[in-house]
Amino acid sequence: MYTAEEFTVTADTSFGETALPDGQFAMVFEMRDSAGNYAWSDAVIFDCLNGEITTTVSAD
């Protein structure tokens, strides 16, 4: 696991799409509040093959 890029969400923040290379990826969100508290979301694993993204959702 590594940090790809850190950024701060503001009122002017916008998100877009970009092509991913073939492979398996994970996405985790880190949230921090003004008091310095933080929490992480559960990781979501997904696969990209030929521009198609697939994932499996399972209940714990």
Rosetta constraint file for C-alpha pairs under 8 A:
AtomPair CA 9 CA 13 HARMONIC 5.60 0.50
AtomPair CA 19 CA 51 HARMONIC 6.84 0.50
AtomPair CA 20 CA 48 HARMONIC 6.95 0.50
AtomPair CA 20 CA 51 HARMONIC 6.90 0.50
AtomPair CA 21 CA 48 HARMONIC 6.96 0.50
AtomPair CA 21 CA 49 HARMONIC 7.60 0.50
AtomPair CA 21 CA 50 HARMONIC 7.91 0.50
AtomPair CA 21 CA 51 HARMONIC 7.52 0.50
AtomPair CA 22 CA 47 HARMONIC 7.55 0.50
AtomPair CA 22 CA 48 HARMONIC 4.97 0.50
AtomPair CA 22 CA 49 HARMONIC 4.74 0.50
AtomPair CA 22 CA 50 HARMONIC 6.39 0.50
AtomPair CA 22 CA 51 HARMONIC 7.36 0.50
AtomPair CA 23 CA 47 HARMONIC 5.82 0.50
AtomPair CA 23 CA 48 HARMONIC 5.36 0.50
AtomPair CA 23 CA 49 HARMONIC 6.67 0.50
AtomPair CA 24 CA 45 HARMONIC 7.10 0.50
AtomPair CA 24 CA 46 HARMONIC 5.78 0.50
AtomPair CA 24 CA 47 HARMONIC 4.37 0.50
AtomPair CA 24 CA 48 HARMONIC 6.26 0.50
AtomPair CA 25 CA 45 HARMONIC 5.71 0.50
AtomPair CA 25 CA 46 HARMONIC 5.36 0.50
AtomPair CA 25 CA 47 HARMONIC 6.13 0.50
AtomPair CA 25 CA 48 HARMONIC 7.73 0.50
AtomPair CA 26 CA 43 HARMONIC 6.18 0.50
AtomPair CA 26 CA 44 HARMONIC 5.39 0.50
AtomPair CA 26 CA 45 HARMONIC 4.39 0.50
AtomPair CA 26 CA 46 HARMONIC 6.28 0.50
AtomPair CA 27 CA 43 HARMONIC 5.58 0.50
AtomPair CA 27 CA 44 HARMONIC 5.28 0.50
AtomPair CA 27 CA 45 HARMONIC 6.66 0.50
AtomPair CA 28 CA 40 HARMONIC 6.81 0.50
AtomPair CA 28 CA 41 HARMONIC 5.68 0.50
AtomPair CA 28 CA 42 HARMONIC 6.33 0.50
AtomPair CA 28 CA 43 HARMONIC 4.87 0.50
AtomPair CA 28 CA 44 HARMONIC 6.74 0.50
AtomPair CA 29 CA 40 HARMONIC 5.65 0.50
AtomPair CA 29 CA 41 HARMONIC 5.28 0.50
AtomPair CA 29 CA 42 HARMONIC 7.92 0.50
AtomPair CA 30 CA 38 HARMONIC 6.95 0.50
AtomPair CA 30 CA 39 HARMONIC 5.84 0.50
AtomPair CA 30 CA 40 HARMONIC 4.50 0.50
AtomPair CA 30 CA 41 HARMONIC 6.57 0.50
AtomPair CA 31 CA 38 HARMONIC 5.35 0.50
AtomPair CA 31 CA 39 HARMONIC 5.36 0.50
AtomPair CA 31 CA 40 HARMONIC 6.25 0.50
AtomPair CA 32 CA 36 HARMONIC 6.11 0.50
AtomPair CA 32 CA 37 HARMONIC 5.51 0.50
AtomPair CA 32 CA 38 HARMONIC 4.23 0.50
AtomPair CA 32 CA 39 HARMONIC 6.71 0.50
AtomPair CA 33 CA 37 HARMONIC 5.52 0.50
AtomPair CA 33 CA 38 HARMONIC 6.53 0.50
AtomPair CA 45 CA 55 HARMONIC 6.64 0.50
AtomPair CA 46 CA 53 HARMONIC 6.74 0.50
AtomPair CA 46 CA 54 HARMONIC 5.77 0.50
AtomPair CA 46 CA 55 HARMONIC 4.60 0.50
AtomPair CA 46 CA 56 HARMONIC 7.54 0.50
AtomPair CA 47 CA 53 HARMONIC 5.62 0.50
AtomPair CA 47 CA 54 HARMONIC 5.40 0.50
AtomPair CA 47 CA 55 HARMONIC 6.32 0.50
AtomPair CA 48 CA 52 HARMONIC 5.49 0.50
AtomPair CA 48 CA 53 HARMONIC 4.51 0.50
AtomPair CA 48 CA 54 HARMONIC 6.56 0.50
AtomPair CA 49 CA 53 HARMONIC 6.68 0.50
